[in-house]
Amino acid sequence: MIVVTDTSVVLNLCWLHREALLPDIYEEVFAPDEVAQEFARRAADDARFSGLRFPDFITVARPAAIPHVLAANLDLDPGEKAALALALERGIGHVLIDEKAGRTAALALGLNVSGLLAVLIEAKQRTLIPELRPLLDALTTGAQFWMGADLRSLALRRAGENPGS
């Protein structure tokens, strides 16, 4: 499967030192220039992400144009708009986006959506990681990645782990 990623998924995977999961799971990963630039800004400006580098295996490409339906959507940031435009332009039917507005827009455009948790669950199911729980703990405390208790429990169950432990 070929995917287009937004910033949050790749940034948090890099923070976990698990960015190599992307090429282990996906045939090819694309990101628009805006995502690579946002990643670099976050790595330079936010102490949590200091020193992180955008992965070389991600193909950075610029969409030819941002469709009006995306350009007019004030709920989307530039990286989300460009990622969705790139997916549409290249006929890539799957995007990696965590933010609710981006996910909603992707679904409205007929795209399939996964986020960071789906990537980590897939990695656990493929035995690419031994356990999901420590990664979720690290994300919520160190990277300040927000997830509600229900979502955390669901992710752990889908990964075959006991949410109550």
JOLIN-V315136 format. One record per pair of residues at least 6 apart in sequence whose ideal C-beta (glycine too) atoms are under 7 Angstrom apart, sorted by the first residue. I is the first residue (numbers start at 0). J is the second residue. D is the distance in Angstrom with one decimal. If there is no record, write none. Layout:
# JOLIN-V315136
i=I j=J d=D
i=I j=J d=D
This chain:
# JOLIN-V315136
i=0 j=25 d=5.5
i=0 j=26 d=5.9
i=0 j=93 d=5.9
i=1 j=25 d=6.7
i=1 j=26 d=5.4
i=1 j=27 d=4.6
i=1 j=91 d=5.3
i=2 j=25 d=5.1
i=2 j=28 d=5.7
i=2 j=91 d=6.7
i=2 j=93 d=4.7
i=2 j=94 d=6.4
i=2 j=95 d=5.5
i=3 j=29 d=4.7
i=3 j=30 d=6.7
i=3 j=82 d=5.0
i=3 j=85 d=5.1
i=3 j=86 d=4.3
i=3 j=91 d=5.3
i=3 j=94 d=5.0
i=4 j=28 d=5.8
i=4 j=30 d=5.1
i=4 j=34 d=6.7
i=4 j=57 d=6.9
i=4 j=82 d=6.8
i=4 j=95 d=4.1
i=5 j=34 d=6.0
i=5 j=78 d=5.5
i=5 j=79 d=5.6
i=5 j=82 d=4.7
i=5 j=95 d=6.3
i=5 j=96 d=4.4
i=5 j=101 d=6.0
i=6 j=34 d=5.0
i=6 j=37 d=4.6
i=6 j=38 d=5.5
i=6 j=78 d=5.1
i=7 j=97 d=4.1
i=7 j=98 d=6.6
i=7 j=115 d=6.6
i=8 j=95 d=4.2
i=8 j=97 d=6.1
i=8 j=114 d=6.3
i=8 j=115 d=4.9
i=8 j=118 d=6.4
i=9 j=18 d=6.7
i=9 j=30 d=6.9
i=9 j=38 d=6.5
i=9 j=54 d=6.7
i=9 j=57 d=6.7
i=10 j=38 d=5.7
i=10 j=41 d=6.0
i=10 j=48 d=6.3
i=11 j=115 d=5.2
i=11 j=138 d=6.2
i=11 j=142 d=5.7
i=11 j=144 d=5.8
i=12 j=18 d=4.6
i=12 j=20 d=6.3
i=12 j=21 d=6.6
i=12 j=115 d=6.9
i=12 j=118 d=6.9
i=13 j=51 d=4.6
i=13 j=54 d=6.9
i=14 j=47 d=7.0
i=14 j=48 d=6.1
i=14 j=51 d=6.4
i=14 j=142 d=4.9
i=15 j=134 d=5.8
i=15 j=137 d=6.4
i=15 j=138 d=6.9
i=18 j=54 d=4.9
i=20 j=118 d=6.2
i=20 j=122 d=4.7
i=20 j=127 d=5.9
i=21 j=28 d=5.0
i=22 j=28 d=6.8
i=22 j=56 d=5.1
i=23 j=127 d=5.5
i=24 j=118 d=6.6
i=24 j=121 d=5.5
i=24 j=122 d=6.6
i=27 j=58 d=6.6
i=28 j=56 d=6.8
i=28 j=57 d=4.8
i=28 j=58 d=6.9
i=29 j=58 d=4.9
i=29 j=60 d=5.7
i=29 j=85 d=6.1
i=29 j=91 d=6.7
i=30 j=57 d=5.1
i=30 j=59 d=5.7
i=30 j=82 d=6.9
i=31 j=60 d=6.5
i=31 j=61 d=6.2
i=31 j=62 d=6.1
i=31 j=78 d=6.9
i=31 j=81 d=3.5
i=31 j=82 d=5.6
i=31 j=85 d=4.9
i=32 j=59 d=5.9
i=32 j=61 d=5.0
i=33 j=77 d=4.7
i=33 j=78 d=4.5
i=33 j=81 d=4.2
i=34 j=78 d=4.6
i=34 j=81 d=6.8
i=34 j=82 d=6.1
i=35 j=53 d=5.1
i=35 j=59 d=4.9
i=37 j=78 d=4.9
i=38 j=53 d=4.8
i=39 j=53 d=6.5
i=41 j=48 d=5.0
i=42 j=48 d=4.8
i=42 j=49 d=6.5
i=42 j=50 d=6.8
i=42 j=51 d=4.5
i=47 j=141 d=7.0
i=47 j=142 d=5.8
i=47 j=143 d=6.8
i=60 j=85 d=6.1
i=62 j=81 d=5.8
i=62 j=84 d=3.9
i=62 j=85 d=4.4
i=62 j=88 d=5.0
i=63 j=88 d=6.1
i=64 j=84 d=6.9
i=65 j=80 d=5.3
i=65 j=81 d=6.7
i=65 j=84 d=4.8
i=66 j=84 d=6.1
i=66 j=87 d=6.8
i=69 j=75 d=6.5
i=69 j=80 d=4.6
i=69 j=83 d=5.6
i=69 j=84 d=5.8
i=69 j=104 d=7.0
i=70 j=80 d=6.6
i=72 j=104 d=6.0
i=74 j=100 d=3.8
i=75 j=100 d=5.7
i=75 j=101 d=6.1
i=75 j=104 d=5.9
i=79 j=96 d=6.4
i=79 j=98 d=6.7
i=79 j=101 d=4.0
i=82 j=94 d=6.0
i=82 j=96 d=6.8
i=83 j=94 d=6.6
i=83 j=104 d=6.1
i=83 j=105 d=5.9
i=83 j=108 d=6.3
i=86 j=94 d=5.1
i=86 j=110 d=5.8
i=87 j=108 d=6.4
i=92 j=110 d=5.9
i=92 j=111 d=5.7
i=93 j=110 d=6.8
i=93 j=111 d=4.5
i=93 j=113 d=6.8
i=94 j=105 d=5.1
i=94 j=110 d=5.3
i=94 j=112 d=5.7
i=95 j=113 d=5.5
i=95 j=114 d=6.7
i=95 j=118 d=6.8
i=96 j=102 d=5.4
i=96 j=105 d=6.0
i=96 j=112 d=5.8
i=96 j=114 d=6.4
i=97 j=114 d=4.3
i=97 j=115 d=5.5
i=102 j=112 d=4.9
i=105 j=112 d=4.6
i=106 j=112 d=6.1
i=116 j=154 d=4.7
i=119 j=128 d=7.0
i=119 j=131 d=5.7
i=119 j=134 d=5.9
i=120 j=131 d=6.8
i=120 j=154 d=6.0
i=120 j=157 d=4.9
i=120 j=158 d=4.9
i=122 j=128 d=4.7
i=123 j=131 d=4.9
i=123 j=158 d=4.2
i=123 j=159 d=7.0
i=124 j=158 d=7.0
i=128 j=134 d=6.9
i=130 j=160 d=6.9
i=131 j=154 d=6.6
i=131 j=155 d=6.2
i=131 j=158 d=4.1
i=131 j=160 d=5.7
i=132 j=155 d=6.4
i=132 j=160 d=5.8
i=135 j=151 d=6.0
i=135 j=154 d=6.7
i=138 j=144 d=3.9
i=139 j=146 d=6.6
i=152 j=162 d=3.8
i=155 j=162 d=4.3
i=156 j=162 d=5.8
